[in-house]
């Protein structure tokens, strides 16, 4: 009797799954938000006024993650879901990228605010720091959850076909366009923003996170932390300077990592990672 290790994986996800992912993502978000745009009075009377704490807002925000899990399940079943979630445990990341997420991103917001003559940190409410901490943890279950879709499914599938720089640009444009209906909702923060700088910011951020994602071997943990930093309520409002600074940073990052950003060599292309198991084969 012999025992030998070999590599197996749940049934792989075809590149065509990208259509399923995008279809579900946009149908959920644009469908829910569209109801409040097209028939606002009826929607408010039936489901309540839309806001950042409304269940529909969470559902619309989670649509990339919902679409990701549906796509993975359809092609790989529950074994695929478990393998997909294992990417949350890929915590190894270079010190440089960790510092980029934990230190440089906050510095961008602080610097942008100071350029405008604003504060170092966002002003605290009269209730003190407690409510801000509560919002900080609530944000952990909003934007970062999107990364199951954008980096979990879309980036690996696109990187089968193109270099990370182009994948990042396409994801960023898709991400920005996906947000568009929210800018027509007066009851959300998006209504106070200008779409074009926001769109440019989305594209820039998607490009910035691409080398981090690939360096961390397809980790979902680090892109989620990256996303969480972007919506951290402690950082001051720095628009439009935060976007301007991030564009400059993105140009530097792309140039510094040009050997990996413009080639598919080393790019993560698996949505459902392979797993090592022990297989037993009979024989004397």
N, C-alpha and C positions, 0 to 999 in steps of 0.2 A: 504494500500500500504506500503510495507516494502523495505528499502534500506539496503543492507549489502555489506561490502567489501569482495572480494575474490581474489584469486591469479589466474591469467591467463598468458599465454605466447604464442608467435607465435609457430607454429609447430616446434618441437625440431629438432636438428641436430643429426643424427645417427653417431655412431663411424666410420661407413664405409665411411663417408664423408672425412676422412683422405686420402683415396686413390685418391679421386677427387682433393683435395687440393694439394697433392704432385705431382700428374700427371701434372696439369696445371702449377705449379711452375717450374718444371724442363723442361717441353716442351718449355715454353716461353724463359727462360734464356739460357738453353743449345742450343736451336734452333737458337736464335739470335747470340749468341757468336760463336756457331759452324760454322755458315756461314763464319765468319771472320777468323776462324781457317782453315777450309777446302778449301775455295776458296778466299783467302785474296785479291788478285788483283781485281777480279771481284766484290767482295763485296765493296771494297773501291771505285772503279770506279762508281758503281751503287748508293751506299748509302752514300759515303763519308767516310773518315778515322774515325775509331772508337776512341773515347776519353771519358774522364770523363764528358764532356758536350754534347756528342752526344745523340740525342733522344733515340736511341736504348739502350744506357747505362742506361738511366733512366728507360726505359721499362723493361730491364732485372733486374734492381734493385727492381722495384716495383712488380715483378711477384708474390712474396708471398702474397702481399696485393691484387693484382688482383684475385689470386686464392681464397683467403679468401672471398672476396665479392661475387664471383661467387658461391662458395659453400654455403654461407649463403643464398643468393637469391634463389638458387635451392630448398633449404629445408624449408625456412621460409618466402620467399617473401620480399616485401618492409617493412612490419612490422618488420621482422627479422633484416633487415639492420638497421632500426632506433634503435632497441633495442641493436644491436651489437655496434653501434656507441655510445650509452649511456655509454659504458664502458670507453670512453675517459673522462667522467665527474667524475669518481671515483678517487677523488683527495686525500682522506684521507689516510695517510701513517704514520707509526711511525716516531718519530723524529730520531731514530737511523738509519732507512733505508734511510730517506731523507739525513742525514749527510753522509751516506755511498756513495750515488750517487753524491752528490754535493761537498763533501770534500775529501773523501778517494780515489775515482777514480782518480781525478787530482793528488793527492799526489803520487799515484803509478807511474804515468808517470814522474813526477818531480823526484822522488827518483831513478827511473831506469835511467833517463838521468844523474843525478848527479853521480851515481855509475860508469858510463862510462866516466865521466869527461865532460859531455855535459852541455848545458845551462838549466836554470830553466824553461824558456819558449821558444817556437819555435822562431827562429830569424824572425824579421819582414822584409818584402820586402822593396825595396827602396821607394815604393809608400806610405809606412807607414801602419797604423793600419786599414785603411778603407777597402782595399781589403780582409784582413783577416776576418773582421767582415762580409763582403759580403759572403765569403766562408762559414763562420760559419752558416749563415742563409740558404744558399743553402743546406748545409748538413742536415738541419732539414727536408728537403723534399727528402732525399735519404735514408740512413740507417734506421732512425726511422720508416719510412713507412713500412719497412719489418715486424715490430712488429704486424701489423694487422694479419699477417699470423702465425709467429712463436709463439707468445704468445696469439694472438687472437683466433686462431683455433687449432693449433697443440698441444699446452700444455694442454688445457682443455680436448681434446679428449684422449690424452695419459694418463692423470691422472685419467680417468675412469678405466683404466686397471692396472695402476702401481703407485708406490710412486713417489713423485716429483724428487727424486735424479735420478731415472732411466729415467724419462721423460726428465729431463734436459740433461742427457748424450746423449740420442737418438737425441734430438733436436740439440744439439751442433754438433754432428757428421754429421747430415743431413745438417745443416747450413754450416759447413766447406766444405763438399763434394759438395754442391751446388755452392760454389765459384770456384771450381777447374778449369773450362774452362778459367776463367779470368786470370789465371797464364800463359796462353799460348798467351796472347795478349801483344805484345811488347809496345803498345801505352797506356797502363794503368799502374797504380802504382803497381798493383799486380805482374807484371813481374819482379819487383825488389826485391820481397820478396821470402822467402823460405816457401814452402807450409806446411811442418810438424809443425814448431812452430805456424804458423797461425792456422792450424787445432786444435792443442792443445789449443790455445787461445780461439777458438770458443767454444770448449767443456767446457772449464773452465768458460767462461762468461755465457753460457746457464745454467750451474749449479748455478752460483752466483745469477742470476736474478730470479731463481725459488722461493726461499723463499720470495723475495720482491713481486713478482707477487701474490703469495697466501696470503701473509699478507695484501696486498692492495685489496683483494677480487676480483681478476681478472681485476684490473685496467690495461688499456692500456697506460695511461698517464705516469706512472712511468717507465715501461720498455722502453718507447720511450725516456724519459729523460736519462735513463741509456745508451741507444744506442747512443744518441747524444753526451754524454760525451766521448765515445770511439773514436769518429771521430772529436772531437773538434780541429780545426787547431791551437789553441793557445798552446796545450800541446806538449811538445818536443818529438822527436823520441827517444824511449827508448828500442827498440828491441835489444836483446831478454830479457832484464831484466824486462820489464813490464810484459811479460808472466810468467816469473819465480816468480815474486812477486805475481801475481794474482793467480797462482796455490797454493802458500802458503796460501793466503787469503781465497781461496775457501775451502781448507782443514779445516781451522779454522771455517769458516762460517757453513760448513756442520756439523762439530762436535758440534758447539754451538746450532744449530737448529736440532739436530739429532732426537728429539721427533716428529718433523713434516716432516722432509725430508725423513724418511724411512717408513712413513705410509701414507695412503690415507686420513686419518682423517683430515678434514679441507681443503683439496686440492680443488681448483676450478675445476669444471668439466663441467660447462655450457658455451657454445659458445655464445648463444643467451640468455641473462638473462631474468628472469621472470619480469613482470611489474605488479604493483598494479593498479587495476581499480575499479570503482564502477559499480556493476551490479544491475539492477533494476528487481525485480520479482513482479509479480502481486499477488493479493490476498486480501481479506477483513479481 
